[in-house]
């Protein structure tokens, strides 16, 4: 069997038809969901790319692998810390799999063959056992969908103010958009004339978003999803043309979600410099299609995490999951809704993601269950700014009412669990 894993950057599940979105943003993704299994409540481990992708590929919590930004990434790479255990890509290679993926990053030392064109790669490896992964960028800022998707979901022009139109121009052309008074690492380096080599062109600038801007910006984002949906259809069609679709496990997920004005920002931590762990940036799609082992059209309501992806794939492929893995196979959930499964998911991020300035050591941690979420905002350099938030996700899915003082017993239970998780040993030498 083969594996094709498609991981669009910043694709929020809330904007897909198969996740009950009313607009027709994702007809082909919806078709995949009907042909496979849809996990209704999948959450990432972070709100920016690198820590979430390392968690997905290793099955490790971010607190364990420790890769939360450029500084810790350098420690991981220079110390070759991934060699402390037999990670999944190594096991795939031992079992004669071609491991290949897009060249955006060589994720934290997990080496694989670089791919420039996914369709060509599918054709090239059609007679091999392959594990291909692809991280398309359309749903990442800037949002500038091609025609006709640029106008497909846009409100009537007469309803869009001139102020909003100017903001749309910026959203279409700018990668890092933050509130006034903040500075990204990119902007700091640009001002000092010492830009580091970038994996893609960047642009940045301040912007204040209002509620009246949200629908038009959402329309651009929805247009990007529709364009992304078309691209994904092309990859699946290629598998069909080659006669290997049903021999290929197709996995669709995302590294994290995206804020579209919910908190006055657009993007996620590495773009908005106001990273959070609210559901709009941590809930992600997870769809797996493989008719030879999985039921068709099943919807799993149980909360799952990106750390569960590789253990699930290994379970289906018949490989033993490394003992260090912290995720769990989702196969029991595919066979019965009442399967016993972990209740908590743990998350960690830095507010500015990859754009944090030197000396910024702020962290945000969270523990999430299907009903409750506790968030811990931590600043080691300013203890007065450390704070907790507690939300009832069933009654307050928008996470608007902080119950930290209303439910002290519940809050203390979650605090104990979260702080025990934060204390877990890490692979990082300086932990």
BELTAGI-V156437 format. One record per pair of residues at least 24 apart in sequence whose ideal C-beta (glycine too) atoms are under 7 Angstrom apart, sorted by the first residue. I is the first residue (numbers start at 0). J is the second residue. Records with the same first field share a line. If there is no record, write none. Layout:
I->J + J
This chain:
0->246 + 247 + 248 + 316
1->128 + 129 + 243 + 246 + 247
2->130 + 247 + 248 + 250 + 312
3->131 + 234 + 238 + 247 + 249
4->132 + 250
5->133 + 231 + 234 + 251
6->132 + 133 + 134 + 252 + 253 + 254
7->135 + 137 + 138 + 227 + 253
8->48 + 134 + 136 + 138 + 139 + 254
9->138 + 139 + 253 + 255 + 256 + 257 + 267
10->138 + 224 + 253 + 283 + 284
11->256 + 257 + 279 + 282
12->256 + 282 + 283 + 284
13->279 + 282
14->220 + 221 + 224
15->284
18->284
22->152 + 221
24->221 + 224 + 225 + 228
25->224 + 228
26->228
27->228 + 231 + 232
28->228 + 231 + 251
31->249 + 251 + 286 + 288
32->286
33->296
34->288 + 295
35->286 + 287 + 288 + 289 + 293 + 295
36->286 + 287 + 293 + 294 + 297 + 299 + 333
37->286 + 298
38->285 + 299 + 303
39->298 + 299 + 300
40->300 + 301 + 302 + 303 + 369
41->252 + 283 + 284 + 285 + 303
42->281 + 282 + 283 + 302 + 304 + 344 + 367
43->254 + 255 + 281 + 283 + 305
44->304 + 305 + 306 + 346 + 347
45->255 + 346 + 347 + 348
46->255 + 267 + 268 + 274 + 275 + 276 + 280 + 281 + 348
47->255 + 267 + 268 + 269 + 274 + 348 + 352 + 353
48->254
49->353
50->347
51->254 + 255 + 305
52->106 + 254
53->106 + 107
54->305 + 306
55->305 + 308 + 309
56->87 + 88 + 106 + 109 + 309
57->86 + 87
58->87 + 306 + 309 + 310 + 320 + 324 + 325 + 326
59->306 + 324 + 325
60->306 + 325 + 345
61->347
62->345 + 347 + 420 + 421 + 423 + 425
63->325 + 423 + 425 + 426
64->426
65->425 + 426 + 427 + 430
66->107
67->347 + 349
68->349 + 353 + 355
69->353
71->427
72->107
74->427 + 428 + 429
75->107 + 108 + 427
76->107 + 108
78->428
79->108
80->426 + 427
81->107 + 108 + 109
83->426
84->321 + 323
85->321
86->321
87->309 + 313 + 321
90->318
91->130
94->318
95->128
96->128 + 129 + 130
97->124 + 127 + 128 + 129 + 130
98->130
99->129 + 131
100->131 + 132 + 133
101->133 + 134
103->134 + 198
104->198
117->234
118->233 + 234 + 237
121->237 + 238 + 241
122->241
125->241 + 243
135->227 + 230
137->223 + 226 + 227
138->220 + 223 + 224 + 227 + 257
140->173 + 174 + 176 + 266 + 270
141->170 + 171 + 172 + 173 + 174
142->170 + 171 + 219 + 220 + 223
143->171 + 172
144->219 + 222 + 223 + 226
145->226
148->222 + 225 + 226
149->222
151->222 + 225
152->218 + 221 + 222
153->215 + 218
154->214 + 215 + 218
159->215
160->211
163->211 + 212 + 215
166->206 + 208 + 212
167->215 + 216 + 219
169->204 + 206
170->216 + 219 + 265
171->219
172->202
173->202 + 203 + 204
174->201 + 202 + 203 + 270
175->201 + 203 + 270 + 354
176->204 + 206 + 265 + 266 + 270 + 271
177->205 + 271 + 272 + 273
178->205 + 207 + 264 + 273
179->205 + 207
181->272
182->356
183->272 + 351 + 354
184->354 + 355 + 356
185->354
187->356
208->260 + 263 + 264 + 265
212->260
213->259 + 260
216->259 + 260 + 265
217->259
220->257 + 259
245->290 + 291
248->287 + 289 + 312 + 315
249->288
250->287 + 308
251->284 + 286
252->283 + 284 + 285 + 305 + 308
253->283 + 284
255->280 + 281 + 283
256->280 + 281 + 282 + 283
267->352
268->348 + 349 + 350 + 351 + 352
269->352 + 353 + 354
272->350 + 351 + 354
273->350
274->348 + 349 + 350 + 351 + 352 + 363
275->363
276->346 + 348 + 363 + 365 + 374
277->398
278->398
281->346
289->315
293->333
294->333
297->333
299->332 + 333
301->332 + 340
302->344 + 368 + 369
303->329
304->344
342->368
343->367 + 368 + 416
345->420
364->417 + 421
366->413 + 416 + 417
371->409 + 413
373->410 + 413 + 414 + 417
375->417
387->414
389->413
